[in-house]
Amino acid sequence: MGKSYRYRHRASQHGMALLTAVIFITVAALLLGALTMRVVNQARQVDNYVVCRNCFWGAETGVAASKASLEMGGTGLVGLGTWTPPSTTEIVLPSFDDPRVAPLTLASMPRLQYMGYLVDWGNDGRDNNGDGVVDDPQENWFYTIYGLSRLGQRVERAVEVVVHGQDVNVWRNAIFGGTGQSGGLINGNVSIHGSVHLLGDNIVPGGTAVTALDLSGTSLIHNNYVGIPAALQQRVPPLPTRVFNGEVVETLNATLRVRKGYVGLSGNSEIGEIDTPGNGYKETMDGIYVNDGWTGNAVVPDGGRGDPRSVWSDNGWDMLYDLGNRVPLPVLSDDWKDMYTGQTVLNPVTGRNYTHSEYFQTLCGTPYNGNLTIKANQDFYFNATRPGDPNPANRQPTDDYILFNATTNRMEINGQIQINGNLTFTRGAGNDKTIYYTGKAAILVNGDVTLDTDLLTLNADGSAANSFPKNIIGIMAQGNMTVGSLSQLQLMGAFYAQNQIKSEKQTITMGTFVSNYFDMGTNVPEIYQVPTLADNLPYGMIGAYPILAFSQVSWREIPT
C-alpha cells in the first residue's frame, strides 16, 4: 500500500509540473504574440508615417514649384497638362485620376507624383478678402497656391498656401545701389523719402554701406512726403493709403535693405519716425533688412550688431537681408529683358541673347554721334527716326525725337534716343535754368551725363497737375552722372548711371536713382520716391522687368 501511495504521489507531482509548464508556455506565447502584434503595428505605423510624410513633401514641392514658376514670370501651373478649371465660382482642384493632367515626379521618389495649381485673387471673379468687392485692387498680388501629391495608389495629400507678391525691381526704390566701393556705397548726407536697397558687394569687411552723418538732423530716411515742395507734389499722384494702428494713413511703403556693409547713424540722423496718431501719414518704416548691423555714435554697442537709437520700423531693426541674390544691379552688358514679361530676345546674327545696349539699338533710330548739350536758352531738335529732316513740323507720333523750344522752355520727348558721347543739360543766361518737358522717352548715353537745369513735367495741354510719371524722362549713363553741380535744382525722372551718381548741391529729385555708387556731398540733397514710377517707365529702360518676391500669409492642409 505504501508503494502504491508513493506512485500516485509522484504522478500527481508530475501532473502539476506539466500543468505549470503548460500555463507558463501559454502565458509566454500570449506575451510573445502581444509583443509581436505591437511590433507589427508599430512598424505599420512607421511605414504609414513615412508614406504620409513623403507624400506631404510632394505637396510642399508642388507649392514651391508653383511659386518658383510665378517668380520667373510663368503661370504658376505645374504638372496640369491640358487640364483647365471649370467655369464656376467654387474652387475645383485637379484630380490625379483625370487623364488630362500630367503630374511631375521626383527623381529620388519616382512613385511620388505632384502638381501645383494657382489662383490669382486679382482676376478670379471671387471676393477672396471678404470686403464685398470682387477682384478689387486690394486683392492684387495675392495668390492661393494648391500643392497636390499622390504616393503610389495609397495616399494623397493637399496643402493650401496664400502668398502675397511684391515686385522688388530696382525702380521701386528712391535709391538702388550696387556693389559700391571699398569705402562704402553712399557717401555723404542725404534726405530720402522712400525705399532704399543697397547691395554693397565691394565693401571691405567691416565697412559701412551708408553713413548718415548730420548733426542738424536733416539726414534721414522717411516713409512719407512731409517737407516736399508744393510745386512738385502737385505733379505726382497722391500716395497710396492703408490702415495702420486703426487709422487710414498715406504711405510710401518704404523699406531699407542692405545686403553687405554697416548702416551708420550719428547725431540726429534717423530712419523712420515714432508713430504719431492723427496726422494722416505713416512715420514708421514698413521693414528693415540689414545683414551686418549698425555703427555710429547714435548706436549702442551690444557686442553684436548694435542697437540704433533712432530707427523706427514695423519689424524692428534686427531682421537680416531677405532677397539673397535675386535683385542684382543691372548693367548694359546684361541680357535684354522685356519690361513687361522679363523675357530675353535671341540675336539671330550672333546666336546668343541680345544685351540691353544691343537691343536698345534695334529700338531707336539713328544715334546722335558726339557730345550733346541742351541749353535752357537755345532751341534744339533731333529726330533719330528721320535725322535728315530738320523741320520739327514733320515729326510723327511714332518718331524718336527731342524738341526744345527755348522761348517757352518746353521740351517734347518721345521714344528711344541713343547718344554716342556725353549728354549735358545746362542753364542759359542769368537765371534761365528751367526746362519743362512732356512726353515719354528713354535716353541711352554712351558716356557721362551732367544735369544742371530743372527738369519738371507738364501735361500735353500745359497743365502741371498729375503730370508725372505719365510724362517721364529716363536717362541711362554708361559712365557717371552729375546732378546739380552749379546750383540747387528740382528734377523729375528715372536716372541710371552704371558707375556713379554725384549730387553736390541741395537738389530735390522726384523719382529714382540707380547706380553702382553715390556721392551725395555735404549739402543734403533730397530724393522723393514716386511709387507709380516703375509702372510708367519709358520702354527701353534698364532693369525695368518684374522681380517678384513672396511672403506667406497663411498655410493649411486640406482634404483631398
C-alpha positions, 0 to 999 in steps of 0.5 A: 500500500505504501508503494502504491501511495508513493506512485500516485504521489509522484504522478500527481507531482508530475501532473502539476509540473506539466500543468505549470509548464503548460500555463507558463508556455501559454502565458509566454506565447500570449506575451510573445504574440502581444509583443509581436502584434505591437511590433507589427503595428508599430512598424505599420505605423512607421511605414504609414508615417513615412508614406504620409510624410513623403507624400506631404513633401510632394505637396510642399514641392508642388507649392514651391514649384508653383511659386518658383514658376510665378517668380520667373514670370510663368503661370504658376501651373505645374504638372496640369497638362491640358487640364483647365478649371471649370467655369464656376465660382467654387474652387475645383482642384485637379484630380490625379485620376483625370487623364488630362493632367500630367503630374511631375515626379521626383527623381529620388521618389519616382512613385511620388507624383505632384502638381501645383495649381494657382489662383490669382485673387486679382482676376478670379471673379471671387471676393477672396478678402471678404470686403464685398468687392470682387477682384478689387485692387486690394486683392492684387498680388495675392495668390492661393497656391494648391500643392497636390501629391499622390504616393503610389495608389495609397495616399494623397495629400493637399496643402493650401498656401496664400502668398502675397507678391511684391515686385522688388525691381530696382525702380521701386526704390528712391535709391538702388545701389550696387556693389559700391566701393571699398569705402562704402556705397553712399557717401555723404548726407542725404534726405530720402523719402522712400525705399532704399536697397543697397547691395554693397558687394565691394565693401571691405569687411567691416565697412559701412554701406551708408553713413548718415552723418548730420548733426542738424538732423536733416539726414534721414530716411522717411516713409512719407512726403512731409517737407516736399515742395508744393510745386512738385507734389502737385505733379505726382499722384497722391500716395497710396493709403492703408490702415495702420494702428486703426487709422487710414494713413498715406504711405510710401511703403518704404523699406531699407535693405542692405545686403553687405556693409554697416548702416551708420547713424550719428547725431540726429540722423534717423530712419523712420519716425515714432508713430504719431496718431492723427496726422494722416501719414505713416512715420514708421518704416514698413521693414528693415533688412540689414545683414551686418548691423549698425555703427555710429555714435547714435548706436549702442554697442551690444557686442553684436550688431548694435542697437540704433537709437533712432530707427523706427520700423514695423519689424524692428531693426534686427531682421537680416537681408531677405532677397539673397541674390535675386535683385542684382544691379543691372548693367548694359552688358546684361541680357535684354529683358522685356519690361513687361514679361522679363523675357530675353530676345535671341540675336539671330546674327550672333546666336546668343541673347541680345544685351540691353545696349544691343537691343536698345539699338534695334529700338531707336533710330539713328544715334546722335554721334558726339557730345550733346548739350541742351541749353535752357536758352537755345532751341534744339531738335533731333529726330533719330527716326528721320535725322535728315529732316530738320523741320520739327513740323514733320515729326510723327507720333511714332518718331524718336525725337527731342524738341526744345523750344527755348522761348517757352522752355518746353521740351517734347520727348518721345521714344528711344534716343541713343547718344554716342558721347556725353549728354549735358543739360545746362542753364542759359543766361542769368537765371534761365535754368528751367526746362519743362518737358512732356512726353515719354522717352528713354535716353541711352548715353554712351558716356557721362551725363551732367544735369544742371537745369530743372527738369519738371513735367507738364501735361500735353495741354500745359497743365502741371497737375498729375503730370508725372510719371505719365510724362517721364524722362529716363536717362541711362549713363554708361559712365557717371552722372552729375546732378546739380553741380552749379546750383540747387535744382528740382528734377523729375525722372528715372536716372541710371548711371552704371558707375556713379551718381554725384549730387553736390548741391541741395537738389530735390529729385522726384523719382529714382536713382540707380547706380553702382555708387553715390556721392551725395556731398555735404549739402543734403540733397533730397530724393522723393520716391514716386511709387507709380514710377516703375509702372510708367517707365519709358520702354527701353529702360534698364532693369525695368522687368518684374522681380517678384518676391513672396511672403506667406500669409497663411498655410493649411492642409486640406482634404483631398 
